Amino acid sequence: MVTWNEPRPDIVLRDVILTIFSFIGVALLFTLVAGLSFGGLRVFVKARYPDRVFDRADQMEIIQLKLTQGVIRKELHE
């Protein structure tokens, strides 16, 4: 049965705001736990296996912006 004038459910603004902030709290807690576990795993691996997994000097490339250097004009020649 379909009705055109179905009564609106009573939604209190306080409950909506409480639900929103509860979701924000759960999401914040999840991101905090995920970040701490990733950081802890990284510290553990770096302490247990130095120069094997992270920060391998022989395979590391550093990209530098060289902002103090002047502008260099390069042209493509065919």
N, CA, C, O and CB atoms as a CASP TS submission, in Angstrom:
PFRMAT TS
TARGET T0000
AUTHOR 0000-0000-0000
METHOD Language model
MODEL 1
PARENT N/A
ATOM      1  N   MET     1       0.849  -1.170   0.000  1.00  0.00           N
ATOM      2  CA  MET     1       0.000   0.000   0.000  1.00  0.00           C
ATOM      3  C   MET     1       0.900   1.241   0.000  1.00  0.00           C
ATOM      4  O   MET     1       1.851   1.332   0.776  1.00  0.00           O
ATOM      5  CB  MET     1      -0.969  -0.006   1.227  1.00  0.00           C
ATOM      6  N   VAL     2       0.592   2.165  -0.858  1.00  0.00           N
ATOM      7  CA  VAL     2       1.365   3.404  -0.972  1.00  0.00           C
ATOM      8  C   VAL     2       0.504   4.545  -0.488  1.00  0.00           C
ATOM      9  O   VAL     2      -0.654   4.677  -0.883  1.00  0.00           O
ATOM     10  CB  VAL     2       1.844   3.651  -2.433  1.00  0.00           C
ATOM     11  N   THR     3       1.078   5.372   0.371  1.00  0.00           N
ATOM     12  CA  THR     3       0.346   6.551   0.851  1.00  0.00           C
ATOM     13  C   THR     3       1.114   7.795   0.461  1.00  0.00           C
ATOM     14  O   THR     3       2.344   7.815   0.492  1.00  0.00           O
ATOM     15  CB  THR     3       0.131   6.500   2.393  1.00  0.00           C
ATOM     16  N   TRP     4       0.382   8.833   0.093  1.00  0.00           N
ATOM     17  CA  TRP     4       1.013  10.083  -0.303  1.00  0.00           C
ATOM     18  C   TRP     4       1.376  10.936   0.892  1.00  0.00           C
ATOM     19  O   TRP     4       2.348  11.690   0.843  1.00  0.00           O
ATOM     20  CB  TRP     4       0.109  10.854  -1.224  1.00  0.00           C
ATOM     21  N   ASN     5       0.643  10.834   1.919  1.00  0.00           N
ATOM     22  CA  ASN     5       0.880  11.688   3.080  1.00  0.00           C
ATOM     23  C   ASN     5       1.340  10.854   4.277  1.00  0.00           C
ATOM     24  O   ASN     5       0.716  10.875   5.338  1.00  0.00           O
ATOM     25  CB  ASN     5      -0.394  12.478   3.436  1.00  0.00           C
ATOM     26  N   GLU     6       2.414  10.138   4.095  1.00  0.00           N
ATOM     27  CA  GLU     6       2.955   9.316   5.173  1.00  0.00           C
ATOM     28  C   GLU     6       3.544  10.240   6.235  1.00  0.00           C
ATOM     29  O   GLU     6       4.203  11.226   5.904  1.00  0.00           O
ATOM     30  CB  GLU     6       4.033   8.313   4.638  1.00  0.00           C
ATOM     31  N   PRO     7       3.312   9.930   7.492  1.00  0.00           N
ATOM     32  CA  PRO     7       3.818  10.825   8.543  1.00  0.00           C
ATOM     33  C   PRO     7       5.354  10.806   8.588  1.00  0.00           C
ATOM     34  O   PRO     7       5.990   9.768   8.401  1.00  0.00           O
ATOM     35  CB  PRO     7       3.240  10.415   9.922  1.00  0.00           C
ATOM     36  N   ARG     8       5.912  11.969   8.838  1.00  0.00           N
ATOM     37  CA  ARG     8       7.359  12.113   8.903  1.00  0.00           C
ATOM     38  C   ARG     8       7.874  11.514  10.206  1.00  0.00           C
ATOM     39  O   ARG     8       7.276  11.725  11.261  1.00  0.00           O
ATOM     40  CB  ARG     8       7.771  13.598   8.785  1.00  0.00           C
ATOM     41  N   PRO     9       8.973  10.771  10.145  1.00  0.00           N
ATOM     42  CA  PRO     9       9.507  10.234  11.398  1.00  0.00           C
ATOM     43  C   PRO     9      10.054  11.372  12.259  1.00  0.00           C
ATOM     44  O   PRO     9      10.611  12.343  11.747  1.00  0.00           O
ATOM     45  CB  PRO     9      10.615   9.183  11.118  1.00  0.00           C
ATOM     46  N   ASP    10       9.890  11.237  13.537  1.00  0.00           N
ATOM     47  CA  ASP    10      10.359  12.277  14.454  1.00  0.00           C
ATOM     48  C   ASP    10      11.867  12.141  14.647  1.00  0.00           C
ATOM     49  O   ASP    10      12.341  11.268  15.375  1.00  0.00           O
ATOM     50  CB  ASP    10       9.621  12.188  15.821  1.00  0.00           C
ATOM     51  N   ILE    11      12.607  13.019  13.980  1.00  0.00           N
ATOM     52  CA  ILE    11      14.058  13.033  14.098  1.00  0.00           C
ATOM     53  C   ILE    11      14.444  14.286  14.871  1.00  0.00           C
ATOM     54  O   ILE    11      14.107  15.407  14.489  1.00  0.00           O
ATOM     55  CB  ILE    11      14.754  12.989  12.690  1.00  0.00           C
ATOM     56  N   VAL    12      15.148  14.065  15.951  1.00  0.00           N
ATOM     57  CA  VAL    12      15.567  15.177  16.790  1.00  0.00           C
ATOM     58  C   VAL    12      16.952  15.615  16.329  1.00  0.00           C
ATOM     59  O   VAL    12      17.809  14.774  16.055  1.00  0.00           O
ATOM     60  CB  VAL    12      15.569  14.782  18.308  1.00  0.00           C
ATOM     61  N   LEU    13      17.176  16.910  16.242  1.00  0.00           N
ATOM     62  CA  LEU    13      18.450  17.446  15.788  1.00  0.00           C
ATOM     63  C   LEU    13      19.594  17.002  16.700  1.00  0.00           C
ATOM     64  O   LEU    13      20.715  16.786  16.238  1.00  0.00           O
ATOM     65  CB  LEU    13      18.387  18.969  15.724  1.00  0.00           C
ATOM     66  N   ARG    14      19.311  16.871  17.969  1.00  0.00           N
ATOM     67  CA  ARG    14      20.327  16.433  18.933  1.00  0.00           C
ATOM     68  C   ARG    14      20.834  15.037  18.587  1.00  0.00           C
ATOM     69  O   ARG    14      22.034  14.780  18.679  1.00  0.00           O
ATOM     70  CB  ARG    14      19.758  16.450  20.364  1.00  0.00           C
ATOM     71  N   ASP    15      19.949  14.141  18.194  1.00  0.00           N
ATOM     72  CA  ASP    15      20.345  12.780  17.834  1.00  0.00           C
ATOM     73  C   ASP    15      21.161  12.759  16.539  1.00  0.00           C
ATOM     74  O   ASP    15      22.093  11.966  16.406  1.00  0.00           O
ATOM     75  CB  ASP    15      19.105  11.891  17.688  1.00  0.00           C
ATOM     76  N   VAL    16      20.817  13.622  15.593  1.00  0.00           N
ATOM     77  CA  VAL    16      21.554  13.689  14.337  1.00  0.00           C
ATOM     78  C   VAL    16      22.980  14.165  14.593  1.00  0.00           C
ATOM     79  O   VAL    16      23.933  13.576  14.083  1.00  0.00           O
ATOM     80  CB  VAL    16      20.844  14.624  13.336  1.00  0.00           C
ATOM     81  N   ILE    17      23.128  15.219  15.377  1.00  0.00           N
ATOM     82  CA  ILE    17      24.455  15.754  15.689  1.00  0.00           C
ATOM     83  C   ILE    17      25.260  14.738  16.486  1.00  0.00           C
ATOM     84  O   ILE    17      26.457  14.582  16.248  1.00  0.00           O
ATOM     85  CB  ILE    17      24.340  17.076  16.472  1.00  0.00           C
ATOM     86  N   LEU    18      24.634  14.051  17.417  1.00  0.00           N
ATOM     87  CA  LEU    18      25.321  13.029  18.201  1.00  0.00           C
ATOM     88  C   LEU    18      25.795  11.880  17.312  1.00  0.00           C
ATOM     89  O   LEU    18      26.891  11.358  17.513  1.00  0.00           O
ATOM     90  CB  LEU    18      24.400  12.497  19.305  1.00  0.00           C
ATOM     91  N   THR    19      25.000  11.489  16.351  1.00  0.00           N
ATOM     92  CA  THR    19      25.389  10.432  15.416  1.00  0.00           C
ATOM     93  C   THR    19      26.552  10.873  14.544  1.00  0.00           C
ATOM     94  O   THR    19      27.478  10.098  14.305  1.00  0.00           O
ATOM     95  CB  THR    19      24.203  10.029  14.541  1.00  0.00           C
ATOM     96  N   ILE    20      26.514  12.101  14.071  1.00  0.00           N
ATOM     97  CA  ILE    20      27.602  12.623  13.231  1.00  0.00           C
ATOM     98  C   ILE    20      28.910  12.647  14.001  1.00  0.00           C
ATOM     99  O   ILE    20      29.931  12.182  13.495  1.00  0.00           O
ATOM    100  CB  ILE    20      27.267  14.035  12.721  1.00  0.00           C
ATOM    101  N   PHE    21      28.898  13.182  15.216  1.00  0.00           N
ATOM    102  CA  PHE    21      30.122  13.255  16.000  1.00  0.00           C
ATOM    103  C   PHE    21      30.589  11.875  16.468  1.00  0.00           C
ATOM    104  O   PHE    21      31.787  11.664  16.655  1.00  0.00           O
ATOM    105  CB  PHE    21      29.915  14.163  17.196  1.00  0.00           C
ATOM    106  N   SER    22      29.686  10.960  16.654  1.00  0.00           N
ATOM    107  CA  SER    22      30.089   9.589  16.977  1.00  0.00           C
ATOM    108  C   SER    22      30.828   8.961  15.803  1.00  0.00           C
ATOM    109  O   SER    22      31.843   8.293  15.995  1.00  0.00           O
ATOM    110  CB  SER    22      28.864   8.735  17.351  1.00  0.00           C
ATOM    111  N   PHE    23      30.326   9.171  14.594  1.00  0.00           N
ATOM    112  CA  PHE    23      31.009   8.655  13.416  1.00  0.00           C
ATOM    113  C   PHE    23      32.383   9.303  13.246  1.00  0.00           C
ATOM    114  O   PHE    23      33.351   8.625  12.902  1.00  0.00           O
ATOM    115  CB  PHE    23      30.159   8.887  12.167  1.00  0.00           C
ATOM    116  N   ILE    24      32.470  10.607  13.486  1.00  0.00           N
ATOM    117  CA  ILE    24      33.758  11.299  13.405  1.00  0.00           C
ATOM    118  C   ILE    24      34.731  10.725  14.426  1.00  0.00           C
ATOM    119  O   ILE    24      35.909  10.541  14.120  1.00  0.00           O
ATOM    120  CB  ILE    24      33.578  12.814  13.631  1.00  0.00           C
ATOM    121  N   GLY    25      34.257  10.442  15.625  1.00  0.00           N
ATOM    122  CA  GLY    25      35.111   9.859  16.651  1.00  0.00           C
ATOM    123  C   GLY    25      35.613   8.476  16.270  1.00  0.00           C
ATOM    124  O   GLY    25      36.784   8.162  16.484  1.00  0.00           O
ATOM    125  N   VAL    26      34.747   7.651  15.712  1.00  0.00           N
ATOM    126  CA  VAL    26      35.155   6.309  15.288  1.00  0.00           C
ATOM    127  C   VAL    26      36.161   6.400  14.150  1.00  0.00           C
ATOM    128  O   VAL    26      37.152   5.670  14.141  1.00  0.00           O
ATOM    129  CB  VAL    26      33.929   5.475  14.854  1.00  0.00           C
ATOM    130  N   ALA    27      35.919   7.286  13.190  1.00  0.00           N
ATOM    131  CA  ALA    27      36.850   7.453  12.073  1.00  0.00           C
ATOM    132  C   ALA    27      38.196   7.979  12.563  1.00  0.00           C
ATOM    133  O   ALA    27      39.240   7.525  12.095  1.00  0.00           O
ATOM    134  CB  ALA    27      36.261   8.405  11.020  1.00  0.00           C
ATOM    135  N   LEU    28      38.188   8.921  13.491  1.00  0.00           N
ATOM    136  CA  LEU    28      39.426   9.459  14.043  1.00  0.00           C
ATOM    137  C   LEU    28      40.186   8.390  14.814  1.00  0.00           C
ATOM    138  O   LEU    28      41.410   8.308  14.714  1.00  0.00           O
ATOM    139  CB  LEU    28      39.132  10.655  14.950  1.00  0.00           C
ATOM    140  N   LEU    29      39.489   7.585  15.566  1.00  0.00           N
ATOM    141  CA  LEU    29      40.127   6.497  16.304  1.00  0.00           C
ATOM    142  C   LEU    29      40.738   5.477  15.349  1.00  0.00           C
ATOM    143  O   LEU    29      41.847   4.999  15.585  1.00  0.00           O
ATOM    144  CB  LEU    29      39.115   5.813  17.231  1.00  0.00           C
ATOM    145  N   PHE    30      40.038   5.144  14.288  1.00  0.00           N
ATOM    146  CA  PHE    30      40.563   4.207  13.301  1.00  0.00           C
ATOM    147  C   PHE    30      41.824   4.743  12.641  1.00  0.00           C
ATOM    148  O   PHE    30      42.801   4.009  12.494  1.00  0.00           O
ATOM    149  CB  PHE    30      39.510   3.908  12.245  1.00  0.00           C
ATOM    150  N   THR    31      41.818   6.019  12.238  1.00  0.00           N
ATOM    151  CA  THR    31      42.996   6.585  11.584  1.00  0.00           C
ATOM    152  C   THR    31      44.164   6.695  12.553  1.00  0.00           C
ATOM    153  O   THR    31      45.313   6.515  12.150  1.00  0.00           O
ATOM    154  CB  THR    31      42.672   7.957  11.000  1.00  0.00           C
ATOM    155  N   LEU    32      43.897   6.982  13.807  1.00  0.00           N
ATOM    156  CA  LEU    32      44.956   7.049  14.816  1.00  0.00           C
ATOM    157  C   LEU    32      45.591   5.677  15.027  1.00  0.00           C
ATOM    158  O   LEU    32      46.815   5.561  15.072  1.00  0.00           O
ATOM    159  CB  LEU    32      44.399   7.585  16.146  1.00  0.00           C
ATOM    160  N   VAL    33      44.775   4.652  15.155  1.00  0.00           N
ATOM    161  CA  VAL    33      45.294   3.292  15.336  1.00  0.00           C
ATOM    162  C   VAL    33      46.067   2.840  14.103  1.00  0.00           C
ATOM    163  O   VAL    33      47.131   2.234  14.232  1.00  0.00           O
ATOM    164  CB  VAL    33      44.145   2.310  15.631  1.00  0.00           C
ATOM    165  N   ALA    34      45.549   3.125  12.910  1.00  0.00           N
ATOM    166  CA  ALA    34      46.242   2.732  11.682  1.00  0.00           C
ATOM    167  C   ALA    34      47.570   3.464  11.543  1.00  0.00           C
ATOM    168  O   ALA    34      48.565   2.857  11.147  1.00  0.00           O
ATOM    169  CB  ALA    34      45.364   3.007  10.460  1.00  0.00           C
ATOM    170  N   GLY    35      47.605   4.740  11.858  1.00  0.00           N
ATOM    171  CA  GLY    35      48.841   5.508  11.766  1.00  0.00           C
ATOM    172  C   GLY    35      49.881   5.053  12.771  1.00  0.00           C
ATOM    173  O   GLY    35      51.058   4.922  12.435  1.00  0.00           O
ATOM    174  N   LEU    36      49.455   4.812  14.002  1.00  0.00           N
ATOM    175  CA  LEU    36      50.398   4.350  15.018  1.00  0.00           C
ATOM    176  C   LEU    36      50.919   2.953  14.714  1.00  0.00           C
ATOM    177  O   LEU    36      52.091   2.662  14.952  1.00  0.00           O
ATOM    178  CB  LEU    36      49.742   4.368  16.386  1.00  0.00           C
ATOM    179  N   SER    37      50.061   2.091  14.192  1.00  0.00           N
ATOM    180  CA  SER    37      50.533   0.747  13.869  1.00  0.00           C
ATOM    181  C   SER    37      51.491   0.776  12.679  1.00  0.00           C
ATOM    182  O   SER    37      52.479   0.042  12.676  1.00  0.00           O
ATOM    183  CB  SER    37      49.344  -0.179  13.571  1.00  0.00           C
ATOM    184  N   PHE    38      51.225   1.603  11.674  1.00  0.00           N
ATOM    185  CA  PHE    38      52.145   1.721  10.547  1.00  0.00           C
ATOM    186  C   PHE    38      53.478   2.303  10.997  1.00  0.00           C
ATOM    187  O   PHE    38      54.536   1.814  10.604  1.00  0.00           O
ATOM    188  CB  PHE    38      51.534   2.588   9.443  1.00  0.00           C
ATOM    189  N   GLY    39      53.429   3.347  11.819  1.00  0.00           N
ATOM    190  CA  GLY    39      54.663   3.942  12.330  1.00  0.00           C
ATOM    191  C   GLY    39      55.433   2.980  13.217  1.00  0.00           C
ATOM    192  O   GLY    39      56.659   2.903  13.133  1.00  0.00           O
ATOM    193  N   GLY    40      54.725   2.246  14.065  1.00  0.00           N
ATOM    194  CA  GLY    40      55.381   1.265  14.919  1.00  0.00           C
ATOM    195  C   GLY    40      56.015   0.153  14.127  1.00  0.00           C
ATOM    196  O   GLY    40      57.115  -0.293  14.455  1.00  0.00           O
ATOM    197  N   LEU    41      55.338  -0.307  13.081  1.00  0.00           N
ATOM    198  CA  LEU    41      55.907  -1.336  12.215  1.00  0.00           C
ATOM    199  C   LEU    41      57.152  -0.822  11.513  1.00  0.00           C
ATOM    200  O   LEU    41      58.140  -1.545  11.383  1.00  0.00           O
ATOM    201  CB  LEU    41      54.876  -1.802  11.184  1.00  0.00           C
ATOM    202  N   ARG    42      57.110   0.418  11.065  1.00  0.00           N
ATOM    203  CA  ARG    42      58.269   1.009  10.385  1.00  0.00           C
ATOM    204  C   ARG    42      59.453   1.139  11.340  1.00  0.00           C
ATOM    205  O   ARG    42      60.580   0.825  10.957  1.00  0.00           O
ATOM    206  CB  ARG    42      57.907   2.389   9.804  1.00  0.00           C
ATOM    207  N   VAL    43      59.227   1.591  12.571  1.00  0.00           N
ATOM    208  CA  VAL    43      60.304   1.714  13.554  1.00  0.00           C
ATOM    209  C   VAL    43      60.859   0.333  13.901  1.00  0.00           C
ATOM    210  O   VAL    43      62.072   0.165  14.028  1.00  0.00           O
ATOM    211  CB  VAL    43      59.800   2.431  14.832  1.00  0.00           C
ATOM    212  N   PHE    44      59.980  -0.653  14.054  1.00  0.00           N
ATOM    213  CA  PHE    44      60.425  -2.010  14.373  1.00  0.00           C
ATOM    214  C   PHE    44      61.299  -2.580  13.258  1.00  0.00           C
ATOM    215  O   PHE    44      62.355  -3.156  13.523  1.00  0.00           O
ATOM    216  CB  PHE    44      59.219  -2.925  14.613  1.00  0.00           C
ATOM    217  N   VAL    45      60.857  -2.418  12.015  1.00  0.00           N
ATOM    218  CA  VAL    45      61.620  -2.963  10.889  1.00  0.00           C
ATOM    219  C   VAL    45      62.957  -2.235  10.744  1.00  0.00           C
ATOM    220  O   VAL    45      63.975  -2.862  10.452  1.00  0.00           O
ATOM    221  CB  VAL    45      60.807  -2.854   9.578  1.00  0.00           C
ATOM    222  N   LYS    46      62.959  -0.912  10.948  1.00  0.00           N
ATOM    223  CA  LYS    46      64.215  -0.170  10.848  1.00  0.00           C
ATOM    224  C   LYS    46      65.181  -0.566  11.958  1.00  0.00           C
ATOM    225  O   LYS    46      66.392  -0.574  11.735  1.00  0.00           O
ATOM    226  CB  LYS    46      63.949   1.334  10.898  1.00  0.00           C
ATOM    227  N   ALA    47      64.680  -0.894  13.145  1.00  0.00           N
ATOM    228  CA  ALA    47      65.551  -1.303  14.249  1.00  0.00           C
ATOM    229  C   ALA    47      66.024  -2.742  14.063  1.00  0.00           C
ATOM    230  O   ALA    47      67.164  -3.063  14.396  1.00  0.00           O
ATOM    231  CB  ALA    47      64.820  -1.157  15.594  1.00  0.00           C
ATOM    232  N   ARG    48      65.182  -3.591  13.546  1.00  0.00           N
ATOM    233  CA  ARG    48      65.519  -5.005  13.400  1.00  0.00           C
ATOM    234  C   ARG    48      66.385  -5.272  12.171  1.00  0.00           C
ATOM    235  O   ARG    48      67.321  -6.069  12.226  1.00  0.00           O
ATOM    236  CB  ARG    48      64.253  -5.833  13.319  1.00  0.00           C
ATOM    237  N   TYR    49      66.067  -4.600  11.061  1.00  0.00           N
ATOM    238  CA  TYR    49      66.789  -4.802   9.804  1.00  0.00           C
ATOM    239  C   TYR    49      67.293  -3.455   9.279  1.00  0.00           C
ATOM    240  O   TYR    49      66.706  -2.913   8.343  1.00  0.00           O
ATOM    241  CB  TYR    49      65.878  -5.496   8.747  1.00  0.00           C
ATOM    242  N   PRO    50      68.359  -2.905   9.853  1.00  0.00           N
ATOM    243  CA  PRO    50      68.829  -1.587   9.384  1.00  0.00           C
ATOM    244  C   PRO    50      69.417  -1.670   7.977  1.00  0.00           C
ATOM    245  O   PRO    50      70.106  -2.631   7.632  1.00  0.00           O
ATOM    246  CB  PRO    50      69.881  -1.019  10.353  1.00  0.00           C
ATOM    247  N   ASP    51      69.139  -0.664   7.186  1.00  0.00           N
ATOM    248  CA  ASP    51      69.624  -0.520   5.805  1.00  0.00           C
ATOM    249  C   ASP    51      69.229  -1.681   4.893  1.00  0.00           C
ATOM    250  O   ASP    51      69.907  -1.923   3.894  1.00  0.00           O
ATOM    251  CB  ASP    51      71.124  -0.386   5.810  1.00  0.00           C
ATOM    252  N   ARG    52      68.166  -2.397   5.203  1.00  0.00           N
ATOM    253  CA  ARG    52      67.699  -3.468   4.320  1.00  0.00           C
ATOM    254  C   ARG    52      66.348  -3.142   3.684  1.00  0.00           C
ATOM    255  O   ARG    52      66.138  -3.403   2.499  1.00  0.00           O
ATOM    256  CB  ARG    52      67.599  -4.774   5.093  1.00  0.00           C
ATOM    257  N   VAL    53      65.452  -2.583   4.456  1.00  0.00           N
ATOM    258  CA  VAL    53      64.101  -2.331   3.943  1.00  0.00           C
ATOM    259  C   VAL    53      63.910  -0.853   3.640  1.00  0.00           C
ATOM    260  O   VAL    53      63.557  -0.483   2.520  1.00  0.00           O
ATOM    261  CB  VAL    53      63.039  -2.806   4.950  1.00  0.00           C
ATOM    262  N   PHE    54      64.143  -0.010   4.639  1.00  0.00           N
ATOM    263  CA  PHE    54      63.984   1.430   4.477  1.00  0.00           C
ATOM    264  C   PHE    54      65.357   2.092   4.457  1.00  0.00           C
ATOM    265  O   PHE    54      66.316   1.563   5.019  1.00  0.00           O
ATOM    266  CB  PHE    54      63.106   2.021   5.609  1.00  0.00           C
ATOM    267  N   ASP    55      65.447   3.232   3.817  1.00  0.00           N
ATOM    268  CA  ASP    55      66.651   4.071   3.817  1.00  0.00           C
ATOM    269  C   ASP    55      67.879   3.342   3.292  1.00  0.00           C
ATOM    270  O   ASP    55      68.941   3.399   3.912  1.00  0.00           O
ATOM    271  CB  ASP    55      66.928   4.575   5.212  1.00  0.00           C
ATOM    272  N   ARG    56      67.751   2.669   2.179  1.00  0.00           N
ATOM    273  CA  ARG    56      68.904   2.026   1.545  1.00  0.00           C
ATOM    274  C   ARG    56      69.669   3.097   0.781  1.00  0.00           C
ATOM    275  O   ARG    56      69.183   3.630  -0.216  1.00  0.00           O
ATOM    276  CB  ARG    56      68.462   0.852   0.593  1.00  0.00           C
ATOM    277  N   ALA    57      70.854   3.403   1.251  1.00  0.00           N
ATOM    278  CA  ALA    57      71.627   4.507   0.674  1.00  0.00           C
ATOM    279  C   ALA    57      72.034   4.230  -0.762  1.00  0.00           C
ATOM    280  O   ALA    57      72.128   5.167  -1.556  1.00  0.00           O
ATOM    281  CB  ALA    57      72.862   4.773   1.510  1.00  0.00           C
ATOM    282  N   ASP    58      72.279   2.984  -1.122  1.00  0.00           N
ATOM    283  CA  ASP    58      72.725   2.686  -2.482  1.00  0.00           C
ATOM    284  C   ASP    58      71.600   2.810  -3.513  1.00  0.00           C
ATOM    285  O   ASP    58      71.881   2.994  -4.697  1.00  0.00           O
ATOM    286  CB  ASP    58      73.309   1.291  -2.534  1.00  0.00           C
ATOM    287  N   GLN    59      70.341   2.714  -3.097  1.00  0.00           N
ATOM    288  CA  GLN    59      69.218   2.806  -4.025  1.00  0.00           C
ATOM    289  C   GLN    59      68.391   4.076  -3.837  1.00  0.00           C
ATOM    290  O   GLN    59      67.321   4.216  -4.430  1.00  0.00           O
ATOM    291  CB  GLN    59      68.331   1.602  -3.866  1.00  0.00           C
ATOM    292  N   MET    60      68.877   4.988  -3.027  1.00  0.00           N
ATOM    293  CA  MET    60      68.100   6.176  -2.701  1.00  0.00           C
ATOM    294  C   MET    60      68.350   7.279  -3.730  1.00  0.00           C
ATOM    295  O   MET    60      69.497   7.549  -4.085  1.00  0.00           O
ATOM    296  CB  MET    60      68.445   6.673  -1.286  1.00  0.00           C
ATOM    297  N   GLU    61      67.314   7.892  -4.191  1.00  0.00           N
ATOM    298  CA  GLU    61      67.404   9.044  -5.075  1.00  0.00           C
ATOM    299  C   GLU    61      66.745  10.217  -4.376  1.00  0.00           C
ATOM    300  O   GLU    61      65.668  10.084  -3.795  1.00  0.00           O
ATOM    301  CB  GLU    61      66.738   8.761  -6.458  1.00  0.00           C
ATOM    302  N   ILE    62      67.392  11.352  -4.437  1.00  0.00           N
ATOM    303  CA  ILE    62      66.858  12.545  -3.804  1.00  0.00           C
ATOM    304  C   ILE    62      66.516  13.546  -4.895  1.00  0.00           C
ATOM    305  O   ILE    62      67.360  13.888  -5.723  1.00  0.00           O
ATOM    306  CB  ILE    62      67.869  13.147  -2.780  1.00  0.00           C
ATOM    307  N   ILE    63      65.300  14.002  -4.893  1.00  0.00           N
ATOM    308  CA  ILE    63      64.869  15.016  -5.842  1.00  0.00           C
ATOM    309  C   ILE    63      65.039  16.369  -5.172  1.00  0.00           C
ATOM    310  O   ILE    63      64.488  16.616  -4.099  1.00  0.00           O
ATOM    311  CB  ILE    63      63.388  14.787  -6.302  1.00  0.00           C
ATOM    312  N   GLN    64      65.806  17.245  -5.812  1.00  0.00           N
ATOM    313  CA  GLN    64      66.061  18.563  -5.245  1.00  0.00           C
ATOM    314  C   GLN    64      65.454  19.624  -6.149  1.00  0.00           C
ATOM    315  O   GLN    64      65.487  19.509  -7.375  1.00  0.00           O
ATOM    316  CB  GLN    64      67.579  18.804  -5.057  1.00  0.00           C
ATOM    317  N   LEU    65      64.902  20.654  -5.531  1.00  0.00           N
ATOM    318  CA  LEU    65      64.295  21.734  -6.298  1.00  0.00           C
ATOM    319  C   LEU    65      65.323  22.751  -6.770  1.00  0.00           C
ATOM    320  O   LEU    65      65.118  23.383  -7.807  1.00  0.00           O
ATOM    321  CB  LEU    65      63.237  22.424  -5.471  1.00  0.00           C
ATOM    322  N   LYS    66      66.422  22.930  -6.044  1.00  0.00           N
ATOM    323  CA  LYS    66      67.490  23.886  -6.365  1.00  0.00           C
ATOM    324  C   LYS    66      66.908  25.278  -6.577  1.00  0.00           C
ATOM    325  O   LYS    66      67.075  25.869  -7.644  1.00  0.00           O
ATOM    326  CB  LYS    66      68.268  23.437  -7.623  1.00  0.00           C
ATOM    327  N   LEU    67      66.235  25.792  -5.577  1.00  0.00           N
ATOM    328  CA  LEU    67      65.581  27.088  -5.686  1.00  0.00           C
ATOM    329  C   LEU    67      66.572  28.238  -5.696  1.00  0.00           C
ATOM    330  O   LEU    67      66.263  29.305  -6.227  1.00  0.00           O
ATOM    331  CB  LEU    67      64.608  27.268  -4.557  1.00  0.00           C
ATOM    332  N   THR    68      67.763  28.050  -5.118  1.00  0.00           N
ATOM    333  CA  THR    68      68.746  29.134  -5.097  1.00  0.00           C
ATOM    334  C   THR    68      69.497  29.248  -6.416  1.00  0.00           C
ATOM    335  O   THR    68      70.130  30.271  -6.676  1.00  0.00           O
ATOM    336  CB  THR    68      69.731  28.924  -3.964  1.00  0.00           C
ATOM    337  N   GLN    69      69.438  28.229  -7.240  1.00  0.00           N
ATOM    338  CA  GLN    69      70.102  28.250  -8.537  1.00  0.00           C
ATOM    339  C   GLN    69      69.280  29.069  -9.518  1.00  0.00           C
ATOM    340  O   GLN    69      68.052  29.099  -9.432  1.00  0.00           O
ATOM    341  CB  GLN    69      70.316  26.819  -9.070  1.00  0.00           C
ATOM    342  N   GLY    70      69.943  29.722 -10.436  1.00  0.00           N
ATOM    343  CA  GLY    70      69.242  30.534 -11.422  1.00  0.00           C
ATOM    344  C   GLY    70      68.456  29.679 -12.395  1.00  0.00           C
ATOM    345  O   GLY    70      68.554  28.452 -12.389  1.00  0.00           O
ATOM    346  N   VAL    71      67.678  30.342 -13.228  1.00  0.00           N
ATOM    347  CA  VAL    71      66.869  29.656 -14.223  1.00  0.00           C
ATOM    348  C   VAL    71      67.765  29.201 -15.367  1.00  0.00           C
ATOM    349  O   VAL    71      68.565  29.981 -15.882  1.00  0.00           O
ATOM    350  CB  VAL    71      65.732  30.571 -14.741  1.00  0.00           C
ATOM    351  N   ILE    72      67.632  27.955 -15.759  1.00  0.00           N
ATOM    352  CA  ILE    72      68.410  27.401 -16.859  1.00  0.00           C
ATOM    353  C   ILE    72      67.449  27.124 -18.008  1.00  0.00           C
ATOM    354  O   ILE    72      66.428  26.457 -17.838  1.00  0.00           O
ATOM    355  CB  ILE    72      69.178  26.100 -16.426  1.00  0.00           C
ATOM    356  N   ARG    73      67.795  27.647 -19.176  1.00  0.00           N
ATOM    357  CA  ARG    73      66.929  27.427 -20.334  1.00  0.00           C
ATOM    358  C   ARG    73      67.451  26.242 -21.103  1.00  0.00           C
ATOM    359  O   ARG    73      68.611  26.221 -21.514  1.00  0.00           O
ATOM    360  CB  ARG    73      66.855  28.683 -21.241  1.00  0.00           C
ATOM    361  N   LYS    74      66.607  25.260 -21.297  1.00  0.00           N
ATOM    362  CA  LYS    74      66.970  24.081 -22.061  1.00  0.00           C
ATOM    363  C   LYS    74      66.016  23.947 -23.234  1.00  0.00           C
ATOM    364  O   LYS    74      64.800  24.082 -23.096  1.00  0.00           O
ATOM    365  CB  LYS    74      66.946  22.811 -21.177  1.00  0.00           C
ATOM    366  N   GLU    75      66.595  23.681 -24.374  1.00  0.00           N
ATOM    367  CA  GLU    75      65.787  23.510 -25.582  1.00  0.00           C
ATOM    368  C   GLU    75      66.000  22.117 -26.142  1.00  0.00           C
ATOM    369  O   GLU    75      67.087  21.551 -26.023  1.00  0.00           O
ATOM    370  CB  GLU    75      66.137  24.580 -26.643  1.00  0.00           C
ATOM    371  N   LEU    76      64.989  21.580 -26.736  1.00  0.00           N
ATOM    372  CA  LEU    76      65.089  20.277 -27.375  1.00  0.00           C
ATOM    373  C   LEU    76      65.596  20.456 -28.803  1.00  0.00           C
ATOM    374  O   LEU    76      65.069  21.269 -29.562  1.00  0.00           O
ATOM    375  CB  LEU    76      63.723  19.546 -27.362  1.00  0.00           C
ATOM    376  N   HIS    77      66.617  19.694 -29.157  1.00  0.00           N
ATOM    377  CA  HIS    77      67.157  19.747 -30.520  1.00  0.00           C
ATOM    378  C   HIS    77      66.881  18.411 -31.182  1.00  0.00           C
ATOM    379  O   HIS    77      67.127  17.355 -30.599  1.00  0.00           O
ATOM    380  CB  HIS    77      68.695  20.072 -30.525  1.00  0.00           C
ATOM    381  N   GLU    78      66.376  18.460 -32.382  1.00  0.00           N
ATOM    382  CA  GLU    78      66.074  17.229 -33.104  1.00  0.00           C
ATOM    383  C   GLU    78      67.096  16.934 -34.158  1.00  0.00           C
ATOM    384  O   GLU    78      66.988  15.928 -34.860  1.00  0.00           O
ATOM    385  CB  GLU    78      64.717  17.304 -33.730  1.00  0.00           C
TER
END
